[in-house]
Amino acid sequence: MQRTPATIEEQLILKAIGEECAWENLPKRLQSFLSSKEEWHRRIIEHCIKKRLQWNTSFAHKVCKEGEYYEEMMRYLRRNLALFPYHLAEYICRVMRISPFKYYCDIIFEVMKNEQPYDSIPNFSAADALRLTGIGRNEFIDLMIKCRSKKIMWKLNKSIAKELLPLEPVQFVIEPWWGVCLVNFTLEEFKKLTEEEMATIDKICKEEANSFILFDPVIIKGLYNRGLVYFDVPVYPDDRFKVSRLEGFVSNREQQYEDPIEELLYAVFVVSSESSTVAELATTLQSDLSQLQAAASFACRLGWAVKLIDVASILQEPNISGFSKNSIGDEEDIHAAMSSLSLSGDRTALQQGDALWSDNPSPAAFGYSRVAFIVDANITSYLMMGSVSPGLKSHAITLYEAGKLGHESIADLCTDLATLEGAKFEGELQEFANHAFSLRCILECLTSGGISSNQVENVAATSINKDGNSPNSDMRNGNLVGEDPGQLNSEGDASAGPLNQDTADGNLSGAVQISDAGKEAKKAKKYRVDILRCESLASLAPATLDRLFHRDYGILMSMVPLPPSSILPGSKGPIHFGPPSNSSMTPWMKLVLYSVLSSGPLSVVLMKGQCLRLLPAPLAGCEKALIWSWDGSNIGGLGGKFEGDLVKGSILLHCLNSLLRYSAVLVQPLSKHDLDNNGKIVTLDFPLPLKNSDGSVVSVGPELGLCDAETSKLNMLLQAISSKLNLWTIGYIRVLRLYKEREPGNLFADDENYEWVPLSVEFGVPLFSPKLCSSICRRVVSSQLLQTDFFNEYHEAMQDCRSRLRDVCAEYQATGPTARLLYQKELQKEKEKDSSRRLMTYASGKWNPLTDSSSPISGASGENQRLKLANRQRYRTEILSFDGNILRSYSLTPDYEAAARDAAVAAKSESEDGDSKEVILPGVNLLFDGSELRPFEIGACLQARQPISLIAEASAASASLAAKQKV
């Protein structure tokens, strides 16, 4: 674990070591701090050991002898149970005669002697020890039981544990390209060599190439077991490798000491790609090349990475029959070329773990595009719950520890997930089953290129796998398309129902054929999918992450919901079917949606830090209310739910005061007529994109089971959404059914009692709902989203969404023009002179309900609040205020409008810099009345009538402080 220097002196010491300053050349400040030359030399040796540097290339060779340096290093490594330094094996194994097997036996003995738990061994050290000694968690526990069974003997003599440790290494995989190196023999060891062993040693000394494949494996393994040879795993700057499953990984604690190679391993797992050399990976990570080579070598040694081998160069043949470097069309051709070599036996065969390479390795050369599907750590926990399938656990460990599951493992993952189909689960296991089905559904959709089974048969470019089965066979068998009819859901998690496979009526589910009659079939785009864990991506530097995305992927796709701390690709990055910005994962996106469409539920935004003594008019008297915390805070089980919390109106005041202490809140009051018979809201989800590739808009068919009038309303709403918002992405839009309020005596027909309004729009794939995920996959197929050149349309759509979000955030944040206009006291010095007769201090101090003209809207608990707000007299610059009894509308004077325009221009120029990664909180209370978003004054509702201007100033100060800290 790398530690940041805590003091200025430590920083100066690191700088002096890097510059290799002698004691005499150190600044007086450091000399007085270190007190002696010996202390300075000790600091140098300690630094070099922590960095695992070679003696002859580090500063340590000027202050100590080589033997002393490596002996001190081994003491440090044993003390910390650290990983064996394989990159220093030339001295440690050859000269010191400390083999990795002996080293790990000593470590295990120390842990047993101190009676420490197995978890005290760091994960990488435990995995390597398991590979060489065969002692894992269960074996360690068994050894400790045997030792403790000796009772008094064990307490008096801990060395009896050595008798239980293995004498020779267990059998492990040795790759053909590993190097065989000799140690310094003693005379007694040399005399005991057989003639075959002598000949092998002479060959190792004389041959320039010392690959394991060139020697008798039986003899080499015999020499290795006696500690006379050791294996070198060479990794060169132009080598390429790919990360496989982390078989044999031990999930113990992470290291508490500093080891740059171990720390680099996690980054290597995420950014590795078969199309990039080791030197290119070092450039991507901005890391030291030698350390990256050592990390890649260790990953290959444990079988977690596979080195991509050029067979022609290994066998020293310029061309191999049937294998042309420049004419590889697909991986199947590579495997065919491998099998044509007809190599057999340990000496002449490439092992199954090796892969072949060509001069043109990029997936694009094979006709593939790369897709990264970004998930969170919860997916790994769900996969770990699938103990019914052993393969799922292996995939989960790889995804959690490595942060990435490569495309070569996706087919096996889908196969393992398919074993859960038809099984019945209860409780939390049902949630696991939902995520498992959804994950399989979206992976099959992506790997098929977003085309249906009929299209696969008609496309000229075949995608038949090695077993002769189409990868879309599951889609053809109906696994991708749900069989249950769509239902109207009253719990807020239903999809719009299954989508049919014809487009004659232009319904949501129409599958569009890639080729028209009489036209040549168009070659389908093929995709390879990697799964990335967002927490691992967040551990990378932003510049490294940008280089990774640009280098390896053409499309990124995210699950819904992502953690608020997720790092999203920038506007200049690859296509991202997910949140366009961090603000889109907050209630800001709902406000943008309502404002653009001039439609939505009545909504109130309350600033963080307020304490209400009573509810303002739109909230008072509601039957229930939906609430969201702004940053996803979960307080007492409230605020953290992705779909919002539905709370009773009788406890709404308590819930709001609990949440407002930690976060801003969005509240949507609901009357009893807005709820169904079970007291729940009624919602429908429609998958995105709403438009097809030909520009037509999807329509709702009879599959929802609604009457013609309701279907017509939904189609009109979808038309309005698609015309005002360009949502050319993957996700879904949720609509809410609300009771249509009317004046007394104004009777509507029964089918006109309700209306549909947009509730939210989400970007990404909702793995929590199998039905909705299935609908999204079918929508991807019918819209030809993945088979269309949509890059310009996508970037325009997402840029428009980001721009709208920036404008709304800049307008209503703590430092925005609205907050400045309402709460900056210096703008109202003259008016404050005439305000001595006011009975109470309002938030802005810009109007007085006793003297200023206003338009009363409704009382505190009046009925038809939405209708009265919609029918009120509107003003260009308007403030809504609740004085404790009456909800009023105030129109600001023209001088305030001019000040607002100037402040808005300034705020817009400040927001052009880019999207903030921090959660932007509202700096003013807001009310969306069903068509417009307006500032909302609730000073009369605050506890002890506290001036809200103080809260606004505190919010502005905290926002500026956060910005300074970020800089």
Number of C-alpha atoms within 10 A of each C-alpha: 12 13 8 8 12 8 8 8 14 14 12 16 21 15 12 18 20 13 10 16 14 15 16 9 10 16 13 10 10 17 16 10 14 16 10 12 13 12 14 21 20 13 17 24 26 17 19 18 23 16 16 21 19 18 21 11 8 18 22 25 15 15 15 15 12 15 14 10 19 19 13 13 21 18 11 16 20 17 11 17 24 24 25 23 18 19 21 16 21 16 18 22 23 20 13 15 19 17 23 23 22 18 18 24 21 16 22 23 19 19 17 21 19 9 12 13 13 18 14 15 25 21 20 24 22 28 23 23 26 19 22 20 22 18 23 17 15 10 12 18 15 12 16 18 11 14 20 15 11 11 10 9 13 16 12 9 10 17 16 15 19 16 8 13 17 15 14 14 20 14 12 13 11 19 23 20 21 18 19 21 21 18 20 15 15 9 8 8 11 13 10 10 13 11 9 11 17 14 12 17 21 11 15 19 13 10 10 8 13 19 21 22 21 18 19 14 16 10 15 19 17 13 18 19 18 13 22 23 23 22 20 20 22 18 21 16 15 10 20 25 24 23 26 22 21 22 14 17 21 22 15 17 14 16 21 13 16 18 17 19 20 22 15 18 19 18 21 24 26 24 26 24 21 19 18 21 17 24 20 19 24 20 14 19 22 12 14 13 18 17 20 24 23 24 25 31 22 26 24 22 23 21 23 22 24 23 25 18 18 16 21 17 10 13 11 10 9 10 13 16 8 13 20 16 17 10 12 19 11 13 15 13 15 20 14 12 19 19 10 13 15 9 13 10 10 18 14 15 15 22 16 8 14 17 19 17 22 18 11 14 17 17 19 13 13 14 14 16 19 20 24 24 26 25 26 22 18 13 20 21 15 20 23 20 17 20 10 12 17 11 17 24 20 19 23 26 23 23 27 21 18 23 28 30 28 23 19 15 15 20 16 14 21 19 14 21 23 17 11 16 12 8 8 9 13 9 7 11 14 13 15 23 25 19 23 26 24 25 25 25 26 24 21 24 26 21 22 25 24 28 31 24 18 15 18 23 12 16 19 13 15 13 18 13 10 11 7 8 10 18 20 23 14 18 19 15 10 11 18 25 21 19 12 9 12 21 16 18 16 19 15 18 19 21 27 27 27 24 25 17 18 15 14 8 11 16 20 29 26 21 25 20 21 20 15 10 7 6 7 11 16 14 14 24 18 23 23 20 26 20 23 26 26 23 18 21 22 14 13 18 13 15 11 17 21 18 17 20 19 14 16 21 19 16 20 24 23 26 23 21 21 23 16 15 14 18 20 23 20 15 16 10 17 20 23 26 22 27 26 24 24 24 24 20 25 21 21 23 23 20 25 21 23 24 18 14 20 16 19 25 23 23 25 24 26 26 26 24 18 24 22 21 15 16 21 28 25 28 25 19 18 20 19 25 22 20 27 28 28 28 23 22 18 15 16 10 9 20 27 18 16 14 15 19 18 22 16 17 21 13 11 23 18 14 18 25 17 16 25 20 14 17 25 26 26 27 24 22 26 25 18 14 16 21 18 13 10 8 16 16 23 20 23 27 26 24 27 26 24 28 24 21 17 9 9 13 19 26 19 22 22 11 15 17 14 15 10 12 11 17 17 15 17 21 17 15 19 21 17 12 18 18 14 11 15 18 25 23 28 24 30 27 21 20 24 20 20 21 16 16 18 14 9 6 6 7 10 12 6 7 11 13 14 17 18 22 22 24 20 20 21 22 25 26 29 24 26 21 18 24 26 27 29 30 28 31 28 30 29 29 26 29 29 23 22 20 19 12 11 16 12 8 14 18 19 15 18 23 16 16 21 21 16 18 24 23 17 19 25 25 25 25 23 28 23 26 24 23 25 26 21 22 26 15 14 10 16 16 11 9 11 14 8 9 15 8 9 14 10 15 18 23 24 19 21 20 21 17 16 10 10 11 14 19 15 17 23 20 19 20 17 15 15 16 24 18 16 18 22 16 10 15 13 15 11 10 15 17 21 23 26 25 19 17 14 18 25 23 24 21 19 17 12 11 9 17 16 11 15 21 15 12 19 21 12 14 22 18 10 12 17 12 8 13 17 13 15 15 16 20 25 29 31 30 23 23 24 24 26 20 17 18 21 20 21 24 25 25 25 25 21 18 13 11 17 18 20 24 21 12 20 28 18 15 22 21 14 13 20 14 12 12 12 9 8 9 6
